[in-house]
Amino acid sequence: MAVDVIDLRSFYASPLGETAERCVARALSERWSSCAGLTLLGMGYALPYLDALREKAAQTHAFMPADQGAEPWPAEGPSLSAPVDPCALPLPDSSMDRILVVHALEHASHPRDMLAELWRVLAPSGRLILVTPNRAGVWARFDHTPFGHGEPYSRSQLRALMREALFSPIHWGEALYAPPSERRIAIRAAPTIEKVGRALSLPGYGLHVVEATKLLYQPVAFRQPARRVMPAWKPALAAPGRLAEGRAEGEGPFSPA
């Protein structure tokens, strides 16, 4: 079942969603403490995390896949959100300094094309953060949260996909070590579990939080030039009569085989 904007809004309004938001926001703040003076793009459903990042940003956009639906944002002032085709963004080349991708890659029908389009609009010195479910994590195994829908990724799968799209990961982070339980005791214990899990780098975390830069040149494999094979030569008959005849006709003492 596809996740739409109503499901996402309802999840983040719940106690479990608020807990997940705090855990992910903490991982994001370790990489991007401020976007002052920069252009910022949120792709997917990044609204819960854009409020903290867009302060003092030069320009902010909140793009949501059209098949997922969109909602007005922010609550006050002109809306900065819009439904879009993830593979054809209405932005000029190299126009965004920061791109945050949440609830997008795992739901994309064409993830390679979407990443290629994000590469196009990212500035040469820009940074991208990709938040997506971990294939081996607990959150990807339960469908009562948005992270249990779509296509989760292992670290190796994500690395290969980003390499194809000419992104170079520079930091691998994790979030959501606590189980996706809606019980009060589990929600209260979530901050402690998150702190211990991050300190010990425990397996089974729910989300990859990957920061990457844009590769400007596609690597080209070196190909050794093929050697040119010369024809083999062998001596001609050196009989006195034949040698004299060959010299009369302008031939040398050797001829090709």
NUKE-13663 format. One record per residue (C-alpha): residue in three letters; y, z, x. Coordinates in steps of 0.05 Angstrom, whole numbers, padded with zeros to 5 digits, always signed. Example, Ala and Ser with C-alpha at 12.3 -4.5 7.8 and 13.67 -1.06 7.14 Angstrom:
2
ALA-00090+00156+00246 SER-00021+00143+00273 
//
This chain:
257
MET+00000+00000+00000 ALA+00068-00019+00028 VAL+00121+00034+00038 ASP+00189+00020+00006 VAL+00257+00052+00013 ILE+00244+00099-00045 ASP+00182+00128-00011 LEU+00220+00136+00054 ARG+00279+00171+00021 SER+00232+00218-00017 PHE+00194+00235+00046 TYR+00255+00254+00086 ALA+00280+00297+00028 SER+00216+00338+00030 PRO+00204+00399+00075 LEU+00153+00360+00115 GLY+00201+00302+00123 GLU+00257+00348+00146 THR+00210+00378+00198 ALA+00190+00309+00223 GLU+00263+00288+00226 ARG+00281+00347+00270 CYS+00222+00333+00318 VAL+00240+00260+00325 ALA+00314+00273+00331 ARG+00300+00322+00388 ALA+00262+00268+00426 LEU+00318+00218+00414 SER+00373+00265+00437 GLU+00338+00272+00505 ARG+00350+00198+00517 TRP+00414+00182+00479 SER+00461+00242+00475 SER+00520+00198+00455 CYS+00535+00126+00436 ALA+00611+00133+00444 GLY+00644+00065+00452 LEU+00579+00027+00443 THR+00552-00019+00389 LEU+00492+00011+00353 LEU+00438-00020+00309 GLY+00386+00017+00268 MET+00327-00027+00249 GLY+00277-00008+00194 TYR+00293+00059+00162 ALA+00334+00094+00217 LEU+00384+00127+00170 PRO+00362+00199+00183 TYR+00376+00190+00257 LEU+00438+00146+00256 ASP+00486+00200+00231 ALA+00481+00238+00297 LEU+00485+00175+00339 ARG+00540+00136+00305 GLU+00595+00187+00318 LYS+00648+00153+00362 ALA+00606+00090+00365 ALA+00648+00026+00367 GLN+00606-00007+00313 THR+00543+00013+00274 HIS+00495-00028+00232 ALA+00436-00003+00191 PHE+00390-00062+00177 MET+00329-00054+00132 PRO+00274-00106+00120 ALA+00287-00141+00054 ASP+00216-00132+00029 GLN+00222-00057+00041 GLY+00288-00051+00005 ALA+00355-00022+00025 GLU+00401+00033+00004 PRO+00476+00044+00014 TRP+00495+00083+00077 PRO+00534+00124+00093 ALA+00549+00165+00031 GLU+00624+00160+00044 GLY+00665+00100+00064 PRO+00645+00027+00068 SER+00570+00013+00070 LEU+00541-00004+00138 SER+00472-00020+00113 ALA+00442-00087+00091 PRO+00375-00118+00075 VAL+00355-00171+00126 ASP+00300-00215+00151 PRO+00276-00178+00214 CYS+00263-00244+00248 ALA+00332-00273+00234 LEU+00386-00220+00243 PRO+00458-00237+00224 LEU+00485-00218+00293 PRO+00510-00257+00353 ASP+00469-00260+00418 SER+00475-00199+00464 SER+00520-00161+00415 MET+00485-00093+00411 ASP+00486-00039+00465 ARG+00436+00007+00431 ILE+00380-00010+00382 LEU+00338+00043+00347 VAL+00274+00019+00312 VAL+00241+00067+00263 HIS+00192+00050+00206 ALA+00195-00023+00225 LEU+00146-00047+00277 GLU+00084-00019+00243 HIS+00104-00053+00177 ALA+00125-00120+00207 SER+00086-00182+00186 HIS+00105-00215+00252 PRO+00118-00159+00303 ARG+00125-00207+00362 ASP+00178-00248+00326 MET+00216-00185+00306 LEU+00217-00159+00378 ALA+00239-00228+00402 GLU+00298-00225+00354 LEU+00316-00155+00377 TRP+00314-00181+00448 ARG+00363-00236+00428 VAL+00416-00188+00400 LEU+00409-00134+00453 ALA+00461-00136+00509 PRO+00436-00149+00580 SER+00451-00076+00599 GLY+00430-00049+00531 ARG+00374+00000+00513 LEU+00323-00001+00457 ILE+00283+00058+00430 LEU+00220+00043+00391 VAL+00190+00097+00346 THR+00121+00079+00320 PRO+00056+00115+00300 ASN+00005+00131+00353 ARG-00063+00100+00338 ALA-00099+00161+00364 GLY-00053+00210+00329 VAL-00067+00252+00268 TRP-00007+00227+00229 ALA-00034+00156+00228 ARG-00097+00179+00192 PHE-00064+00208+00129 ASP-00026+00165+00080 HIS+00016+00219+00046 THR+00071+00205+00098 PRO+00103+00138+00117 PHE+00072+00143+00186 GLY+00003+00136+00155 HIS+00018+00065+00132 GLY+00022+00000+00170 GLU-00007-00016+00238 PRO-00007+00041+00289 TYR-00009+00025+00364 SER-00041+00053+00426 ARG+00002+00059+00488 SER-00033-00001+00520 GLN-00024-00044+00458 LEU+00049-00026+00453 ARG+00061-00040+00527 ALA+00028-00109+00521 LEU+00068-00126+00459 MET+00134-00106+00491 ARG+00118-00144+00554 GLU+00106-00207+00513 ALA+00175-00197+00482 LEU+00207-00188+00551 PHE+00221-00113+00544 SER+00208-00066+00602 PRO+00192+00006+00582 ILE+00229+00057+00624 HIS+00209+00121+00588 TRP+00149+00142+00545 GLY+00161+00200+00499 GLU+00122+00233+00443 ALA+00136+00269+00378 LEU+00100+00303+00320 TYR+00047+00346+00353 ALA+00042+00390+00291 PRO-00007+00366+00237 PRO+00022+00331+00175 SER+00009+00390+00130 GLU+00054+00407+00072 ARG+00034+00481+00072 ARG+00091+00529+00086 ILE+00054+00564+00143 ALA+00043+00497+00179 ILE+00115+00475+00170 ARG+00140+00542+00197 ALA+00094+00536+00257 ALA+00113+00463+00271 PRO+00171+00477+00320 THR+00127+00522+00362 ILE+00070+00472+00362 GLU+00118+00416+00380 LYS+00146+00456+00438 VAL+00078+00473+00466 GLY+00051+00402+00456 ARG+00110+00371+00492 ALA+00106+00421+00550 LEU+00032+00409+00561 SER+00032+00334+00542 LEU-00026+00346+00494 PRO-00063+00287+00464 GLY-00062+00271+00390 TYR+00014+00267+00381 GLY+00038+00229+00320 LEU+00091+00182+00347 HIS+00108+00141+00408 VAL+00182+00145+00427 VAL+00192+00089+00478 GLU+00257+00070+00511 ALA+00260+00000+00541 THR+00308-00048+00575 LYS+00315-00122+00568 LEU+00284-00169+00619 LEU+00332-00226+00633 TYR+00282-00271+00668 GLN+00211-00286+00648 PRO+00162-00275+00705 VAL+00130-00339+00729 ALA+00062-00339+00762 PHE+00061-00369+00832 ARG+00018-00431+00838 GLN-00005-00455+00907 PRO+00007-00529+00916 ALA-00056-00571+00918 ARG-00075-00598+00986 ARG-00075-00673+00993 VAL-00143-00698+01016 MET-00139-00754+01067 PRO-00194-00807+01068 ALA-00246-00801+01122 TRP-00243-00851+01179 LYS-00299-00876+01222 PRO-00302-00922+01282 ALA-00315-00996+01271 LEU-00367-01034+01310 ALA-00343-01043+01380 ALA-00381-01107+01397 PRO-00340-01151+01444 GLY-00340-01210+01398 ARG-00322-01168+01336 LEU-00269-01130+01374 ALA-00236-01193+01398 GLU-00240-01222+01328 GLY-00208-01160+01298 ARG-00151-01162+01349 ALA-00139-01234+01333 GLU-00132-01217+01259 GLY-00087-01156+01273 GLU-00137-01101+01258 GLY-00143-01037+01298 PRO-00206-01008+01328 PHE-00213-00962+01266 SER-00221-00978+01193 PRO-00226-00934+01131 ALA-00295-00916+01105 
//
